[in-house]
């Protein structure tokens, strides 16, 4: 039990395919975040995807739509992935936390960062996705995603864009969340360029690995 709530383990199905996991996640009551969210938002992408991208949590648009990365940050991610040579349809997109956490400002729902116990409670879902997909490369967007799967040893700003050796995949990378680029104000141009450069490094590694395998 984490911080007075049970965590996700009791709600995971016995079979752990991506399809079965996606069907089961809506019944998760592992932490209090489900109470205010519209729905759980599971990952999406082909089960053969070689790249898995993990963000923090669904945003307001994702919570209403039921799909990951379909809001403003998702549109930026799509643009940058395309520029780096990835099609959205070839990668698997998900979040470390499956329910939208927010605070109300008037009628507006404003993103609130999940607390560590909430992230830890949701960790069995992301671990199950990772085991079912077995991606060649893993890209973690932002501090929450990095902390969920790598703990505190990796710092996003220090380690972004470089190859990390972890037991999670043949190659692991971290970078900022695209929402951080959107919040960069007058520095958005350089922030976007740095974000693109990090994803280009992922593409470069995957292209090199494919060439070696051939």
Backbone torsions as a table, in degrees:
resi	resn	phi	psi	omega
1	UNK	NA	134.6	-175.6
2	UNK	-115.1	116.8	174.3
3	UNK	55.7	34.4	177.2
4	UNK	88.2	1.6	175.4
5	UNK	-128.9	159.3	-163.1
6	UNK	-76.2	-19.7	-171.6
7	UNK	81.5	170.6	-170.4
8	UNK	-80.8	-17.4	-171.6
9	UNK	-51.4	-43.8	-177.8
10	UNK	-66.0	-13.6	-174.4
11	UNK	-103.4	-3.8	177.6
12	UNK	-77.9	141.1	179.3
13	UNK	-74.2	162.7	178.0
14	UNK	-66.5	-42.6	174.9
15	UNK	-84.9	140.4	-170.4
16	UNK	-122.0	32.4	172.3
17	UNK	-70.1	159.3	179.4
18	UNK	-59.6	-39.5	-179.1
19	UNK	-63.9	-46.0	-178.5
20	UNK	-67.5	-39.3	177.0
21	UNK	-61.5	-43.7	-179.7
22	UNK	-62.4	-36.1	178.5
23	UNK	-71.0	-30.0	-174.3
24	UNK	-86.9	-25.0	-169.6
25	UNK	-63.0	-27.4	-179.9
26	UNK	-63.9	-20.2	179.1
27	UNK	-92.4	4.3	-176.6
28	UNK	-70.9	131.2	175.6
29	UNK	-127.8	34.3	-172.8
30	UNK	-72.9	-19.4	175.7
31	UNK	-150.1	168.5	-174.6
32	UNK	-70.8	-7.8	-174.2
33	UNK	-63.5	-25.9	-179.1
34	UNK	-64.0	-23.6	-172.8
35	UNK	-64.9	-36.7	-175.9
36	UNK	-102.9	-14.5	-180.0
37	UNK	-75.6	153.7	175.6
38	UNK	-68.3	-40.6	-176.4
39	UNK	-167.4	164.3	170.4
40	UNK	-77.1	143.9	178.6
41	UNK	-118.4	110.5	-178.0
42	UNK	-91.4	173.3	177.8
43	UNK	-72.0	161.8	178.8
44	UNK	-142.0	146.3	178.3
45	UNK	147.3	169.1	-177.9
46	UNK	-68.3	141.7	178.4
47	UNK	-66.5	-10.3	176.7
48	UNK	-98.0	6.7	-176.7
49	UNK	-57.9	135.2	178.0
50	UNK	-89.2	-17.1	179.6
51	UNK	-119.5	126.5	174.2
52	UNK	-110.5	128.3	179.8
53	UNK	-115.1	127.6	-176.3
54	UNK	-119.6	123.4	174.0
55	UNK	-101.5	-161.1	-176.1
56	UNK	-85.9	-66.4	-176.5
57	UNK	-158.0	163.8	174.2
58	UNK	-64.1	148.4	172.3
59	UNK	-94.3	-171.0	-177.9
60	UNK	-58.6	-46.0	-178.6
61	UNK	-66.0	-43.2	-179.3
62	UNK	-65.0	-39.3	179.7
63	UNK	-61.6	-38.7	-179.7
64	UNK	-76.8	-37.7	-175.4
65	UNK	-83.5	-27.3	-177.7
66	UNK	81.9	17.8	-179.2
67	UNK	-132.4	144.9	-179.2
68	UNK	-78.9	146.5	171.3
69	UNK	56.6	50.6	175.3
70	UNK	-115.7	1.7	176.6
71	UNK	-91.7	-163.5	-178.7
72	UNK	-57.0	-43.2	178.8
73	UNK	-65.5	-35.8	177.9
74	UNK	-66.6	-38.1	177.9
75	UNK	-65.6	-39.7	175.9
76	UNK	-64.2	-42.4	178.4
77	UNK	-60.3	-43.3	178.1
78	UNK	-57.4	-45.6	-179.3
79	UNK	-60.4	-47.2	-175.5
80	UNK	-71.1	-38.4	175.3
81	UNK	-58.6	-44.9	-179.7
82	UNK	-62.1	-41.9	179.3
83	UNK	-65.3	-29.6	179.2
84	UNK	-84.6	-7.0	176.9
85	UNK	102.2	13.1	176.9
86	UNK	-106.1	142.3	168.1
87	UNK	-96.8	139.8	179.8
88	UNK	-54.5	-36.9	-176.7
89	UNK	-69.2	-8.0	179.8
90	UNK	-103.5	-2.5	-179.7
91	UNK	-115.1	159.1	177.6
92	UNK	-105.1	124.0	-175.9
93	UNK	-113.1	132.5	179.3
94	UNK	-154.8	-177.3	179.1
95	UNK	-133.3	153.8	178.9
96	UNK	-67.7	-32.3	178.9
97	UNK	-118.0	135.4	-170.2
98	UNK	-94.6	-11.6	178.2
99	UNK	-117.0	147.6	-178.3
100	UNK	-77.3	121.6	173.3
101	UNK	-102.1	131.6	-175.7
102	UNK	-151.6	166.1	168.2
103	UNK	-121.0	156.0	-178.4
104	UNK	-96.5	131.5	169.1
105	UNK	-119.6	96.5	-169.2
106	UNK	68.1	-123.2	176.2
107	UNK	-97.5	-0.6	-175.9
108	UNK	-89.0	132.9	176.9
109	UNK	-92.8	118.1	-175.1
110	UNK	-110.1	130.9	179.7
111	UNK	-49.1	134.9	171.8
112	UNK	-126.3	134.1	-177.0
113	UNK	-67.9	133.1	176.0
114	UNK	-62.7	143.1	175.8
115	UNK	-76.1	154.9	-180.0
116	UNK	-51.6	-40.9	177.8
117	UNK	-64.0	-31.4	177.5
118	UNK	-70.9	-39.9	176.3
119	UNK	-63.9	-43.7	-179.7
120	UNK	-65.3	-38.3	179.3
121	UNK	-62.0	-34.3	-177.2
122	UNK	-86.6	-8.4	-173.1
123	UNK	-56.8	-35.7	178.5
124	UNK	-57.5	-31.3	178.1
125	UNK	-66.8	-47.5	-177.2
126	UNK	-69.3	-34.5	176.3
127	UNK	-65.6	-38.7	178.8
128	UNK	-67.5	-39.7	175.8
129	UNK	-60.9	-45.1	-178.9
130	UNK	-62.6	-41.9	179.3
131	UNK	-67.2	-38.9	-179.2
132	UNK	-70.3	-37.6	-176.7
133	UNK	-82.8	-39.5	-176.2
134	UNK	49.5	59.3	-176.7
135	UNK	-70.5	157.2	174.6
136	UNK	-72.9	-39.9	-177.5
137	UNK	-131.2	148.6	-178.3
138	UNK	-128.2	129.6	178.1
139	UNK	-121.5	120.6	-178.5
140	UNK	-105.4	125.2	-176.3
141	UNK	-101.7	106.4	174.9
142	UNK	91.7	169.3	-171.7
143	UNK	-68.9	-35.5	-178.2
144	UNK	-66.0	-45.5	178.2
145	UNK	-62.8	-42.5	-179.9
146	UNK	-64.4	-43.3	-179.3
147	UNK	-66.9	-35.6	-179.1
148	UNK	-59.7	-45.0	-173.5
149	UNK	-102.5	-20.2	-175.4
150	UNK	-120.9	-4.3	-177.9
151	UNK	72.9	-156.8	-174.6
152	UNK	-92.3	4.0	-175.0
153	UNK	-76.5	-20.6	-178.6
154	UNK	-106.6	131.6	177.5
155	UNK	-112.9	125.8	-171.5
156	UNK	-59.9	-49.2	-175.9
157	UNK	-69.7	-29.0	178.2
158	UNK	-78.8	-38.7	-169.5
159	UNK	-105.5	0.9	-174.6
160	UNK	-59.2	140.1	172.4
161	UNK	78.4	0.4	179.7
162	UNK	-113.9	153.7	-177.9
163	UNK	-69.4	127.3	177.2
164	UNK	-112.6	138.8	177.0
165	UNK	-94.3	114.5	179.5
166	UNK	-138.8	164.2	176.9
167	UNK	-79.0	0.9	-173.0
168	UNK	-81.2	-30.8	-177.0
169	UNK	-163.8	168.0	177.6
170	UNK	-60.9	-32.0	178.0
171	UNK	-140.4	133.6	175.7
172	UNK	-123.7	136.7	178.0
173	UNK	-131.8	152.7	171.7
174	UNK	-127.5	151.6	171.3
175	UNK	-155.0	-179.2	179.7
176	UNK	-72.2	161.4	172.6
177	UNK	-77.0	142.5	-179.5
178	UNK	-59.0	-24.0	176.3
179	UNK	-63.4	-29.2	176.8
180	UNK	-66.2	-34.8	176.0
181	UNK	-65.7	-42.5	-179.6
182	UNK	-64.8	-27.1	-179.7
183	UNK	-89.3	2.6	-171.8
184	UNK	-75.9	-7.0	175.8
185	UNK	61.7	-127.6	-178.3
186	UNK	-65.5	-18.7	-179.9
187	UNK	-94.8	15.0	-175.2
188	UNK	-62.9	-38.7	-179.9
189	UNK	-58.2	-56.0	177.1
190	UNK	-61.3	-35.9	179.7
191	UNK	-64.8	-40.1	178.9
192	UNK	-66.7	-40.8	179.5
193	UNK	-62.9	-39.9	179.4
194	UNK	-68.4	-38.0	177.6
195	UNK	-63.6	-44.5	176.9
196	UNK	-61.0	-43.7	-179.0
197	UNK	-60.0	-38.0	178.4
198	UNK	-64.1	-42.2	-178.2
199	UNK	-73.1	-31.1	173.6
200	UNK	-61.0	-36.3	177.0
201	UNK	-62.7	-37.4	176.6
202	UNK	-63.9	-46.7	178.7
203	UNK	-60.8	-40.8	-179.2
204	UNK	-62.8	-44.0	179.7
205	UNK	-64.2	-44.0	-177.9
206	UNK	-66.4	-36.2	176.6
207	UNK	-65.8	-40.2	178.6
208	UNK	-66.2	-40.7	179.6
209	UNK	-64.9	-38.7	178.8
210	UNK	-66.2	-38.3	179.8
211	UNK	-66.4	-38.7	178.9
212	UNK	-66.1	-41.4	-179.5
213	UNK	-65.3	-31.8	179.9
214	UNK	-72.8	NA	NA
